[in-house]
Structures are given as C-alpha cells and as structure tokens.
C-alpha cells in the first residue's frame, strides 16, 4: 500500500502537513471538518502538493522532517523548488565496523559448512553451557533467603510469623 505526504494551504495562509493512503479522500475529510483539529479551525483552501512514499514508516519520518521546515521552505517544496529528498536526511552508509562484522559472519558460515561436525559439537557445547548457566541463575533466583531484601509490610509479616513459629 502506498502512503503519501501532503501539504494543504489553509484559509489563514498556514500550511498543514499530513500523511494518508488516499489524498483526495483525506482532503475531502479536512474540507468537511472531519479531518485534523488544526484544519477544523483553519479551513483548508487548497491541496498544494502530495508525495508518494514507500510505506507508513517512511511517510511518518518525512512528515516529521517537513513539519520542521519554515512556511517559506514548505511553499518551496510544494512549488517544486525543493525536492522531498533534499529535506530528508541521507541514508547512512554502511560503516566499516558493520562491513567487517558481515565479513566475519560470512567467514564463520563458510567454516561451519566446511566442518559441519565440529560446528554441531560446538553448538552442543554452547547449548549445554547456556543451560547450565540458566539453571544456576534460576536456582539463585529461587533462593528464599530474603535477608537482603527491603522490609516491605508483607515481608515483615512473614518474618514475624516465622519468628513466632520458631519460639
């Protein structure tokens, strides 16, 4: 489903920015007073522009960036003087660390394919170590020695009951 970023000029000269999947229907909602609260009090005058985007996530990011623009810059965007891409931040390039990690993962996968038996043994050892660590952590968590725990009303009552039973 395509998402769109749209710009509407309002009766007071301000510019409203929003996102939708159907620009015409959404503009009609704004005109009918059933759109955003902003356009209910500042009646929409005209749809200035709309820009297709790949998905809702990218539409929301673009909407955020466009809302940060001044009204003059929004008008330039609507007139085509600015492009939407010039407003959005550049996609980050893959860092050398990410590339190195990907290369290491690929090398490890190749080594695992070359010696599947050793990889299976290593996985079994890892699973055993993980299970042992989990069992140890669970046993420690199940320890009922609450001497270091803060004295809540429930704990105070339980200790008083234990003390009465012991005496």
TASULBEL-V821540 format. One record per residue. N is the residue number from 0. SS is DSSP state (alpha for helix, beta for strand, coil for the rest). OMEGA is omega in radians with two decimals (none if undefined). D_LAST is the distance of its C-alpha to the last C-alpha in Angstrom with 2 decimals. Layout:
n=N ss=SS omega=OMEGA d_last=D_LAST
n=N ss=SS omega=OMEGA d_last=D_LAST
This chain:
n=0 ss=coil omega=3.13 d_last=72.90
n=1 ss=coil omega=3.05 d_last=74.63
n=2 ss=beta omega=-3.10 d_last=73.20
n=3 ss=beta omega=2.95 d_last=75.37
n=4 ss=beta omega=-3.13 d_last=75.01
n=5 ss=beta omega=3.11 d_last=77.31
n=6 ss=beta omega=3.13 d_last=78.66
n=7 ss=beta omega=3.03 d_last=79.83
n=8 ss=beta omega=-3.12 d_last=81.94
n=9 ss=beta omega=-3.07 d_last=80.97
n=10 ss=coil omega=3.13 d_last=83.26
n=11 ss=coil omega=3.11 d_last=82.17
n=12 ss=coil omega=3.12 d_last=83.07
n=13 ss=coil omega=-3.12 d_last=79.53
n=14 ss=beta omega=3.10 d_last=78.56
n=15 ss=beta omega=3.12 d_last=75.67
n=16 ss=beta omega=3.11 d_last=74.17
n=17 ss=beta omega=3.08 d_last=72.30
n=18 ss=beta omega=3.13 d_last=71.75
n=19 ss=beta omega=3.03 d_last=72.49
n=20 ss=coil omega=3.14 d_last=73.72
n=21 ss=coil omega=-3.02 d_last=76.70
n=22 ss=alpha omega=-3.09 d_last=78.39
n=23 ss=alpha omega=3.14 d_last=80.93
n=24 ss=alpha omega=-3.13 d_last=78.41
n=25 ss=alpha omega=3.09 d_last=76.05
n=26 ss=alpha omega=3.10 d_last=78.94
n=27 ss=alpha omega=3.08 d_last=79.92
n=28 ss=alpha omega=3.12 d_last=76.38
n=29 ss=alpha omega=-3.13 d_last=76.63
n=30 ss=alpha omega=-3.13 d_last=80.05
n=31 ss=coil omega=3.14 d_last=78.77
n=32 ss=coil omega=-3.12 d_last=75.99
n=33 ss=coil omega=3.14 d_last=73.26
n=34 ss=coil omega=-3.12 d_last=72.53
n=35 ss=coil omega=3.12 d_last=70.47
n=36 ss=alpha omega=-3.13 d_last=69.87
n=37 ss=alpha omega=-3.09 d_last=71.97
n=38 ss=alpha omega=3.04 d_last=75.05
n=39 ss=alpha omega=-3.13 d_last=74.62
n=40 ss=alpha omega=3.11 d_last=75.38
n=41 ss=coil omega=-2.99 d_last=77.83
n=42 ss=coil omega=3.12 d_last=79.99
n=43 ss=beta omega=3.13 d_last=80.84
n=44 ss=beta omega=-3.08 d_last=84.46
n=45 ss=beta omega=3.00 d_last=84.92
n=46 ss=beta omega=-3.08 d_last=83.20
n=47 ss=beta omega=-3.09 d_last=84.01
n=48 ss=beta omega=2.98 d_last=82.76
n=49 ss=beta omega=-3.07 d_last=80.40
n=50 ss=beta omega=3.11 d_last=79.22
n=51 ss=beta omega=3.11 d_last=77.96
n=52 ss=beta omega=-2.99 d_last=74.76
n=53 ss=coil omega=-3.07 d_last=73.18
n=54 ss=coil omega=-3.08 d_last=69.86
n=55 ss=alpha omega=-3.12 d_last=67.58
n=56 ss=alpha omega=3.14 d_last=65.70
n=57 ss=alpha omega=3.09 d_last=68.92
n=58 ss=alpha omega=3.11 d_last=70.17
n=59 ss=alpha omega=3.10 d_last=67.09
n=60 ss=alpha omega=3.13 d_last=67.48
n=61 ss=alpha omega=3.12 d_last=71.18
n=62 ss=alpha omega=3.12 d_last=70.53
n=63 ss=alpha omega=-3.12 d_last=68.15
n=64 ss=alpha omega=-3.12 d_last=70.76
n=65 ss=alpha omega=3.12 d_last=73.61
n=66 ss=alpha omega=3.10 d_last=71.69
n=67 ss=coil omega=-3.10 d_last=71.38
n=68 ss=coil omega=3.03 d_last=75.20
n=69 ss=coil omega=3.10 d_last=77.36
n=70 ss=alpha omega=3.13 d_last=79.56
n=71 ss=alpha omega=3.12 d_last=82.60
n=72 ss=alpha omega=3.08 d_last=81.02
n=73 ss=alpha omega=3.10 d_last=79.99
n=74 ss=alpha omega=3.07 d_last=83.63
n=75 ss=alpha omega=3.11 d_last=84.79
n=76 ss=alpha omega=3.14 d_last=82.44
n=77 ss=alpha omega=-3.11 d_last=83.80
n=78 ss=alpha omega=3.14 d_last=87.40
n=79 ss=coil omega=3.09 d_last=86.95
n=80 ss=coil omega=3.06 d_last=87.43
n=81 ss=coil omega=3.04 d_last=83.90
n=82 ss=coil omega=3.10 d_last=82.34
n=83 ss=alpha omega=3.13 d_last=78.82
n=84 ss=alpha omega=3.14 d_last=78.25
n=85 ss=alpha omega=-3.13 d_last=79.17
n=86 ss=alpha omega=-3.08 d_last=76.38
n=87 ss=coil omega=3.10 d_last=73.67
n=88 ss=coil omega=3.12 d_last=72.03
n=89 ss=coil omega=3.08 d_last=73.33
n=90 ss=coil omega=-3.13 d_last=71.32
n=91 ss=coil omega=3.09 d_last=69.56
n=92 ss=coil omega=3.14 d_last=71.19
n=93 ss=coil omega=-3.12 d_last=69.17
n=94 ss=coil omega=3.10 d_last=67.77
n=95 ss=alpha omega=-3.14 d_last=68.49
n=96 ss=alpha omega=3.12 d_last=64.78
n=97 ss=alpha omega=3.13 d_last=64.65
n=98 ss=alpha omega=3.13 d_last=67.86
n=99 ss=alpha omega=3.12 d_last=66.52
n=100 ss=alpha omega=3.11 d_last=63.30
n=101 ss=alpha omega=3.11 d_last=65.42
n=102 ss=alpha omega=3.11 d_last=67.64
n=103 ss=alpha omega=3.11 d_last=64.69
n=104 ss=alpha omega=3.12 d_last=63.27
n=105 ss=alpha omega=3.11 d_last=66.69
n=106 ss=alpha omega=3.12 d_last=66.99
n=107 ss=alpha omega=3.11 d_last=63.58
n=108 ss=alpha omega=3.11 d_last=64.57
n=109 ss=alpha omega=3.12 d_last=67.83
n=110 ss=alpha omega=3.13 d_last=66.06
n=111 ss=alpha omega=3.10 d_last=63.66
n=112 ss=alpha omega=-3.10 d_last=66.64
n=113 ss=alpha omega=-3.10 d_last=68.38
n=114 ss=coil omega=-3.03 d_last=65.54
n=115 ss=alpha omega=-3.11 d_last=63.50
n=116 ss=alpha omega=3.12 d_last=61.80
n=117 ss=alpha omega=3.13 d_last=60.36
n=118 ss=alpha omega=3.12 d_last=59.29
n=119 ss=alpha omega=3.11 d_last=57.48
n=120 ss=alpha omega=3.12 d_last=55.71
n=121 ss=alpha omega=3.12 d_last=54.73
n=122 ss=alpha omega=3.11 d_last=53.43
n=123 ss=alpha omega=3.12 d_last=51.35
n=124 ss=alpha omega=3.11 d_last=49.91
n=125 ss=alpha omega=3.14 d_last=49.14
n=126 ss=alpha omega=3.13 d_last=47.50
n=127 ss=alpha omega=3.13 d_last=45.37
n=128 ss=alpha omega=3.12 d_last=44.33
n=129 ss=alpha omega=3.14 d_last=43.54
n=130 ss=alpha omega=3.12 d_last=41.46
n=131 ss=alpha omega=3.13 d_last=39.51
n=132 ss=alpha omega=3.13 d_last=38.92
n=133 ss=alpha omega=3.14 d_last=37.84
n=134 ss=alpha omega=3.12 d_last=35.40
n=135 ss=alpha omega=3.12 d_last=33.91
n=136 ss=alpha omega=3.13 d_last=33.67
n=137 ss=alpha omega=3.13 d_last=32.10
n=138 ss=alpha omega=3.12 d_last=29.47
n=139 ss=alpha omega=3.14 d_last=28.71
n=140 ss=alpha omega=-3.11 d_last=28.57
n=141 ss=alpha omega=-3.13 d_last=26.20
n=142 ss=coil omega=-3.05 d_last=23.67
n=143 ss=coil omega=3.13 d_last=20.44
n=144 ss=coil omega=-3.06 d_last=19.56
n=145 ss=coil omega=-3.10 d_last=19.97
n=146 ss=coil omega=-3.12 d_last=19.07
n=147 ss=coil omega=-3.09 d_last=22.75
n=148 ss=coil omega=3.11 d_last=23.11
n=149 ss=coil omega=-3.08 d_last=23.84
n=150 ss=coil omega=3.05 d_last=21.22
n=151 ss=coil omega=3.13 d_last=22.58
n=152 ss=alpha omega=-3.14 d_last=21.24
n=153 ss=alpha omega=3.14 d_last=20.29
n=154 ss=alpha omega=3.10 d_last=18.41
n=155 ss=alpha omega=3.13 d_last=16.59
n=156 ss=alpha omega=3.13 d_last=15.54
n=157 ss=alpha omega=3.12 d_last=14.48
n=158 ss=alpha omega=3.11 d_last=12.35
n=159 ss=alpha omega=3.12 d_last=10.72
n=160 ss=alpha omega=3.12 d_last=10.13
n=161 ss=alpha omega=-3.14 d_last=8.75
n=162 ss=alpha omega=3.10 d_last=6.29
n=163 ss=alpha omega=3.13 d_last=5.37
n=164 ss=alpha omega=-3.10 d_last=5.59
n=165 ss=alpha omega=-3.07 d_last=3.82
n=166 ss=coil omega=none d_last=0.00
